[in-house]
Amino acid sequence: MDFLTGFLKGMALSIGAIAPGVSGGTLAVIFGIYERITEAIAHVFRNFKNNVVFFFPIALGGGFGILIFSRLINYLFTDYNIEVKYLFIGLIIGTFPSLFKQANKREFKYTYLIPFIITLGITIIFAFLDNEVINIIPSHNQGMLQLLIYGSIIGFGTIIPGISASFILMYMGAYELVLDSIANINIANLVPMGIGFVFSIIIFAKLISMLFEKAYGYTNYAVLGFAIGSVIPIFPGFNFSLRYLIGLILFIIGLYVSAYLSRYERAK
């Protein structure tokens, strides 16, 4: 993967960190780089030069994308919510054949369906919580601990496919604060959130990388459950209005693009 490709994929992954209902981990799965990212983060010193060459353009693109697109994403998901969600659903579903092929690359066991059902169930639960606001931590007078937690949630949602960090932050009543801090480059808030993000990414990447090494099939089917389940919370329904028909066209485009990218990545 060359620098420009990595940079553009990093920008795309940044959408998952800030867009409601979208998982950064799912987007990494779409681009066929999920397992490689978790390995690079978890074992950065194992093959330091290659890991840096691989991960640097992705991280740079991700940071740049968050700063550039934070306002745009909020606007699109506010004013063109239906159309954008159909596009993302197409992008996700288009990867399913490639994901199943990848998961069964070594072998298939019926017991692999257990983690698949569990992770699918987790995403369904999150879908039912979609319109609920938990407000565990009030969104005013934020302290260091709260900001660290918000950052760790973004990291968790970025590395775990199918889990939207934005939805979790919405449940906690903190999404607006986080998005505003990013859009306006509020350093006082961004520094502790960044620390929480990095620690969360490292911890979960190490865990997932270990699972890929020790239980490849089970881990891949768990990722599949998350990926398939991620369609449920962002599905906006359907009727025969212009917006939904435009959304259907975008769905078909997204389906084709992600299917093509998935085949291209696996073939390399």
Residue pairs with C-beta under 8 A, 6 or more apart in sequence:
1 9
1 33
1 54
3 57
4 57
5 57
6 54
6 56
6 57
6 58
6 61
7 57
7 58
7 60
7 61
7 64
8 61
9 31
9 33
9 58
9 61
10 57
10 58
10 59
10 60
10 61
10 62
10 63
10 64
10 65
11 61
11 62
11 64
11 65
11 68
11 69
12 27
12 31
12 61
12 65
13 24
13 27
13 28
13 31
13 58
13 61
13 62
13 65
13 158
14 24
14 61
14 62
14 63
14 64
14 65
14 66
14 69
15 22
15 24
15 27
15 65
15 69
15 73
16 22
16 23
16 24
16 25
16 26
16 27
16 28
16 157
16 158
16 164
16 165
17 24
17 62
17 66
17 154
17 157
17 158
17 165
17 166
18 66
18 69
18 70
18 73
18 74
18 166
18 179
18 182
19 73
19 77
19 84
19 88
19 164
19 166
20 77
20 164
20 166
20 167
20 170
20 175
21 85
21 88
21 130
21 164
21 166
21 167
21 233
21 234
22 88
22 164
22 166
22 230
22 234
23 157
23 158
23 160
23 161
23 162
23 163
23 164
23 165
23 226
23 230
24 157
24 158
24 159
24 165
25 34
25 157
25 158
25 159
25 160
25 161
25 162
25 163
25 223
25 226
26 92
26 161
26 162
26 226
26 227
26 230
27 91
28 34
28 37
28 161
29 95
29 99
29 161
29 223
29 227
30 91
30 92
30 94
30 95
30 258
30 261
30 262
31 261
31 265
32 98
32 261
32 262
32 265
32 266
33 58
33 265
34 161
34 223
35 212
36 54
37 55
37 58
37 205
38 159
38 205
38 208
38 209
38 212
39 209
39 212
40 51
40 54
40 55
41 55
41 159
41 201
41 202
41 205
41 206
41 209
42 202
42 205
42 206
42 208
42 209
42 210
43 51
43 209
44 51
44 52
44 55
66 182
67 182
67 185
70 179
70 182
70 183
71 183
74 179
74 183
76 84
77 84
81 236
82 236
82 243
82 244
82 247
83 243
83 246
83 247
83 250
84 250
85 234
85 235
85 236
85 247
86 236
86 244
86 247
86 248
86 250
86 251
86 254
87 247
87 250
87 251
87 253
87 254
88 234
88 254
89 231
89 234
89 235
89 251
89 254
90 250
90 251
90 252
90 253
90 254
90 255
90 256
90 257
90 258
91 254
91 255
91 257
91 258
92 227
92 230
92 231
92 258
93 231
93 255
93 258
94 254
94 255
94 256
94 257
94 258
94 259
94 260
94 262
95 227
95 258
95 259
95 262
96 227
96 228
97 259
97 262
98 259
98 262
98 263
98 265
98 266
99 220
99 223
99 224
99 227
99 262
100 224
101 266
102 220
102 266
103 112
103 217
103 220
103 221
103 223
103 224
104 217
106 216
106 217
107 217
108 217
109 217
111 218
112 217
112 218
112 220
112 221
113 221
114 218
115 218
115 219
115 221
115 222
115 225
116 221
116 222
116 224
116 225
117 225
118 222
118 225
119 162
119 222
119 223
119 224
119 225
119 226
119 229
120 225
120 226
120 228
120 229
121 225
121 229
122 162
122 163
122 225
122 226
122 229
123 162
123 163
123 225
123 226
123 228
123 229
123 230
123 232
123 233
124 229
124 232
126 163
126 164
126 167
126 229
126 233
127 229
127 232
127 233
129 167
129 171
130 167
130 233
132 171
133 170
133 171
133 172
133 173
134 171
134 172
134 173
135 171
135 172
135 173
136 171
136 172
137 146
137 149
137 172
137 173
137 174
138 173
139 172
139 173
139 174
139 176
139 177
142 177
142 189
144 192
146 174
147 189
147 192
147 193
147 196
148 192
148 193
148 195
148 196
149 196
150 169
150 172
150 174
150 177
150 178
150 193
150 196
151 192
151 193
151 194
151 195
151 196
151 197
151 198
151 200
152 196
152 197
152 199
152 200
153 165
153 168
153 169
153 172
153 196
153 200
154 165
154 169
154 178
154 193
154 196
154 197
154 200
155 165
155 196
155 197
155 198
155 199
155 200
155 201
155 204
156 163
156 165
156 168
156 200
156 204
157 163
157 164
157 165
157 166
157 168
158 165
158 197
158 201
159 200
159 201
159 204
159 205
159 208
160 204
160 208
160 226
161 223
161 226
161 227
161 230
162 225
162 226
162 227
162 228
162 229
162 230
163 226
163 230
164 230
164 233
166 175
167 233
169 175
169 178
177 189
178 189
178 193
180 186
181 189
181 190
181 193
182 190
208 219
211 218
211 219
211 222
212 219
212 220
236 244
236 247
238 244
238 248
